[in-house]
Amino acid sequence: MKREFLFSFYETPQGKMLQIQEEKYLRRSITVSCKQTILQIGALEWENEFIDCSLYQKFSILDAEGKGYFEAVKIYGKSYLLPIQSETVDLVIIPHLLEFDEHRFQTMREVERILKPEGEVIIMNFNSLNIWVRLLFVWNKKMSRSWRGHFINRSRVADWLKLLNFEIKTTSEFTLDSFLTTPERFKLGTRSFFSMAYAVRAVKRRYTLIPLTPAKAKPSRLISIASGLESSTHRTKEHD
């Protein structure tokens, strides 16, 4: 399993601190009604820390191996071929999955397909700008053997969302002691190099094309007046 690195990382002291920050972030980010449909792609096994599965009965976890919090509804399937009807989900959570997904862009297409118009997606990834995160799997032999992922920089995620007609609402950066959320796209700064992970929250936009029909031409008053003058002049000449 490619995501074994993630589970091994959460067992380290730094990973546990990051997990606490991500728990707080997800708890604040789930603002939809408990009657709406929420899908998490990729299990974390500590979903109960940020969502009440008994309250959110339409919360499901899709995982290829059926992992996840035991009280949550499980769906066995591939992220790039979701067994879910189109436009039926209100919120999709993708926690550290795209980095280990060989078909990551196809997964994003599937997310766009199943989301309702104005539905939202939350994506969490490791920060590719953090050198310590990049070298972590080298220092830890257990994680070194399990690392088979690819770091994805935040600008690429933003480009994917834009291509799929998503609008970014907020971006967040996670350090070991806090996380910062801003209502715009990422801005490169000192914090960007120290944050261990980042998150993007975007909304699916559905634009309706309005056909432009040519307006019917109205007869010009000048033409009618000129025609009237011409006809009046013609009658005067005949009378003479």
C-alpha positions, 0 to 999 in steps of 0.5 A: 500500500503506497500510503503506508508512509502516511500512517508511519509518519503519523506515528512520529512526534512531528506527525502527531502534532501535524495530525492535531492541526489537521483535525482542527482544520477539518473540524472547522471546514465541515460546515455542510448540513448533517443531512448532506452527503460527504465523501472522503477519498482515502482513509485516515483511521482517525476520522472520529476526531473531526466528524461525528459519524453518528450525526453525519450518517451520509459520511462515507470513506472510499478506500481501496482496502476498506480502511477507516474509522470503524463506525463510518460507512466504507466504500471499496473502490478506486479513486480514479473510477468512483462508483458513485453517481454524477452530481450526488455529493456535497463535499469531498475530502481528499487527505494526502491521497493525490501524492500517492495516486498514479492517476491523480488528475483522473481522480480530480476529474472524477471528483468534479463529476460526482460533486453537485454544482456549488459543491466543495472539495478539500485537498490536503498535501505535504508541502513540497517546499519544506526540505525537512519533509522531503528528507524525512523518509531518508532519515526514517528507515521504516518510512523510507521503505514505504515511500512511493509518492510524488510531491505535488506543489500547490501551484499545480493543484491550483491549476488543476482546479482552475482547469476543472472550473473550480474556484479556490475559496481558502488556502491553509498552511500547517506548521507544528503548532498552528495553521493559517487560513487565508481567503485567497490563493497561496502567496509565497513567503517565509511561512511557505517554507516552514509549513509541513503541509497545506490545504486547498478548499474550492467550490465547483462552479457551473457556468450556464452559457446564454445564447446570443440571438440577433435583435430584429432590425427596426425600420429607421424613421429617417428612411420613412421620412425620406421616403415620405418627402420623396413621395410628396415631391413626386406628387407635387411635380405631377400636380404642376 
